[in-house]
């Protein structure tokens, strides 16, 4: 429940308690039967209604005791039952129907006992009994209605979750189909090209001839294409992170890249989508640094704030701020991930040299 909703409910409860107390006090004044003691008892019993959500039974006890004490002090009056009826209703709504009925019975018994000398006390008591019965019934009906609404909301959430799972499953099946198609077509063709180029180069060396540079370029390019294709197929086969930023940094160090990782703020579990985006951003940034930055130092900074996660990856490589690079598939995919989560991405050469990537991701609930 949000803070604003809690504030609104507390304000509404306090307003209702003040209104009930004001009506009861005005009715007592109009009957010319209220003094300072009566005002205090009515105010205490009525204002207690403001806490009915947190302590319904305590509120029921206080309200019944205060208003019954006023009946004993100043004599019976049907208007004094108004705060008690409200307390009985709220207690029944929270599931304490037995306690609510008992409090109503105690108030009515005291009301009849104190007013036994009056001729119309039985009629008033019967009228009040009807009020209390309605309060218990409406409280139970409200409780059942709220339970029905909660069940309806849970069913709607379950249906939405089922639809999301089905969509994710279909997306996964489509990725696997694409991966199979790419593997069956491109991988086979590129393998043949690489094999033929390797055979041609081997025969040229065996005959003592110079290997044509174009043949070597074909051999090298086909090998690089095979590696890129395998990486692409791995991405298609699974969209889940295969580790953590710390593991990515360790892998980059093992590959010869000088990388430092800094984590600041209150590190905590992230929603699956945010965690996946963080992993992919760091992975892509380190890959770009290894390919294009040259012999450079790279720093990875993760900053956890109250509502955001900031990812900053910087290097002191060869990028020049006067020649902004053309966004490739990696940067485009990174930006799409960040935008889909409602975040922002900045990727550009630094003024002092090198390249910087800064992504801000809103933090959702951990899933």
N, C-alpha and C positions, 0 to 999 in steps of 0.2 A: 504494500500500500504506500502510495506516495505521501511525502510530507504535506503537500498542499491539501490532499484529501483528508488527512488526519486533522489538519487545522480547521478545515471547513466543518467537519463533523463535530469537533469540540465546540466551535462557535455556535453551531445549530443547537447542540445539547444545552449549552449555557443559556442561550436565548429562550429555549422552551422552558427551562427551569425558572427563569426570571418571570416569564409570562404567567406560568402556573401560580407562582407565588403572589404576583401582583393581583391576579383575578381573585385568589382566595382572600387576600388581605382586604381588597376593596369590598368583597361580599361581606366580610366580617364587620367592616366599618359601617357599611350600609345597614346592617342589622343592629348597630349600636351595641355590640357585644365584645369589642376587641379592645384590649389594653396593651401596654408595653410587653407584658409576658406573652400574650397571645401572638403579638407581631413577631417576637423572637422565635417562638415555637413554629409558627407558620413559615417564616423565612428559612429556618434551619431545615425543616422537612422538605420544603420545595427546592431549595438550592442544592440539596443533596442529589436531586435527580440528574444534575449535570454529569455525575460520575457513573451513570448507569451502565455504560459500555464496559468499564473496567471492573466494577464491583457491584453487580446487580443485586446480589443478596444482601450485602451491607447497606446499599441504598434503600432497599425494601424495608429492612429493619429500622433504619433511622427515620425514614419518612413515616412509617406506620406508628412508631413510638411517639414522635413529635406531635403528629396530628391527633393521635388518641389522647395524649396528654392535654392538648388544647380542648378536646371534647370534654374531658374531665374537669378542666379548669373553668371553661366558659359555658359549657353546656353544648348539647348536640346541635349541629347545623349541617345540612347536606353539602354545602359548599366546601366544608373541610375535607370531604372525601376525594376531592379532585386530585391533589398530589398523590394520594394513596392509590387511586385508580391508575395513574400513570406509572407508578412504581410496580404495581401488580402486572401491568401489561408488559413492561420491559423485562421483568423477571421471567414471565412465561415465554417471552420471545427468545430468551437465552437458554430455555430448557428446564427452568426451575418451576414447573407448573405446580408441583406439590407445595413448595414453599410459598408460592404466590397465593394459592388457594387458602393455605393456613393463615397467612397474614390478613387476607380479606376477612376470614372468619373471626379472627381476633378483633379486628377493628369493628366489625358489625356487632359482636358480642358486647364489646365495651360501649358502643353507641346505644344499644338497646338497654343495657344496664343503667347507664347514666340517665337516659331519658325515659325511664319506665313510668315516671309520673305524668308525662305528657300524653295526650290522647292520640296524637298523630305520629308518634315515634315508630309504631309498627309499620305504618304505611311508608314512611321515609326509609325505614330499614329494608323493606321489600324492594323499594326503588333502587336503593344503593346495592342490594344484592344483585339486581339485574345489571347494574353498571359493572360490578366486579366480575360477573359471569361473562359479560361482553369483553372485558379487558383480558381475561384469561383466554377466551376463544380467539380473539383477534391476535393475541400474542402468539398462540400456537400456529394460527394460519400464516402469520408473517414469517415465523421460523420455517415452516414447510416451504413457503414461497422462496425464501432465500436459499434454502437447500436445493430446490429445483433449479434456481438460476445458476448456482455453483455447478451443479451436475451438467446443465446445458453448456456452460462455458467450458468445462473440462472435456465434454464430448466434442465441442468445436475445436478446441486446441488439439485433441487427439486426431481429429480428422485432418487438420492442417498439417500436423506432424507426419501423418501417413502419406499425404500428398507430397510433402517435401521429400520423404524417403523414396517414394516411387519415382519422383523426378530425378533424384540423385542416382538411383539405380539405373534408370534409362540412360542418363548421361554417361554413367560408367560403362554400360554396355556399348554405347555408341563409340566411346573412346577406344574400347578394346577392338571393335570392328575396324575402326580406322587404322589402329596399330597393326592389325593382321594384314589389311590391304597394303599398307606401306611396306611391311616386311616382305610380303609375297612378291611385290612388284619391284619397288626401288632397290631394296637390299640385294635382290638377285641380280638386277642389271648392273648396279655399281660394283658388285663383287666380280662379275665377268669382266668389266672394264679394268678393274685393278689387276685381276689375274692376267689378262692379255698384255697389259702394259708391263707387268713384271716379267712375263715370259719373253717379250720382245727385248727388254733391257738385258736379261740374262743371255739371250742368244747373241746380242751385239757384243757384250763383254767376252763371250766365249770365242767369237771370231776375231777378237782383238780390235774391234771397231769402237769409235767413240759413240757413247749413248746420246742420241739427240736430246737437247734440253727440253723440247716439247714433250718427249716421252716421259722424262723424269717428272715434269710438271704434272702430266696426266696421272702418273703413279701416285705422286704426293697428294694431289687434289682428290683423287678417288679415295685414298686412305682417310683424309680429313672428312670427306663427305660420309664415309661409313661411320666414323666416330660420332659426328653430329647427328646422323640418323638414329643411331642407337640411343643417344641421349634423348632425342625427341620421342622415340618409342617408349622409353622409360617414363617420361612425363605423361604420355597418353595412357599408359597402363595404370598409373596411380597418380592421384592428385593430392595425396597426403604427404606431409613432411616426413622425411626419413631420418630426422635427427633434430638437433637444436642449433642455434647460432654458434654456441660454443664449439660444437662438433665441426661445424663448417669452418670455423677459424682454425681448429687443429688440423683439419685436412689441408687448408690453404698453406699453413706453415710447413706441413710435411712436403708440400709440392714446391717449397722454396720461396713462398711469398711472405714478406715481413708484415705480420698483422698483429694488432693489439685490440683486445675487446674490453670495453668499459660498460658496466651496468650501474645506473644510478636510480634512485627512487625506490619505492616499495614494490619489489618484484613479486608478481602474483600470477596465478593461472589465468590464461586468456581464453576467450571464446575461440572455438575451433577455426572460424574463418579468419580471425585476427592473427591467431598463431600461425596458420598456414601462410598468410600474406607476409608476416614478418620473416618467416623462414625463406620464402621465395625471394623477397627483396634482398636480404643479406646474401643469399646464394648467387643471384644475378649480379649484384654489385661486386662481389669478390671475383666472379668469373670475368667480368669486364676489366677489372683491375689487373688480373693475371694476363689477359690478352693484350690490352692496349696501353697500360700505364708504364710498361717497361720495368726496370729495376727500381721499384718505388716502395715506400712505406705506406701501409694502409691502417687506418684506425676505424674501428666499428664501435659506435656508441649507441646504447639502448637506454632511453630515459623514460621511466614510468612516472607519469603524473596522475592526478586524481581522476581525470576522465580521458586522457590521451596517452598514447605510446609514440614516442619520437624515435625514429631510426635514422642515424646519420653515419654514412660511410664515406670517408675522404681518403685521397691518396695524394702524394706529392710527385706524381709522374709527369708525363710529357704533354698532357693536354694544355691547350693554349686558349685563354679566354677570348682572344680576338678571332678565333675560328671555332665557333660552336659546332659540335658534332651533329651528324644527322641521326635522328632517333631510329634505332633498328628495332627488330622484333622483341629483343629483350627489354629495352626501355619502354616500348609500347605496351607490352604485356604487364610490366610492373605498374605503369600508370593506370591501366585498366583495373588491376586488382585494387589499387588504392582508391580509385574513384568509386568503385562498386561498394566500398565500405564507408563512403562519405568522408574520406580523408583527402589530404593534399600531398603532392609530390613535386619536389624541385630537383632537377638534375642538370648540372651545368659545370663548365670548367671554373676553377677558382681563380681569383685575381692574382694570387701569389703563385699560381702554377698548380697543375694537378686537376683532379676532378672530384666533385662532391655530389652525393645523393642524400637528400633529406626527405623523409616521409613521415607524415603525421597520421596516425590511425586512431579513430575513436575507440575507446575500450567498451566492449559489450560485456554481458554476464558470461561468466565462464560456463562453457558447455562441455 
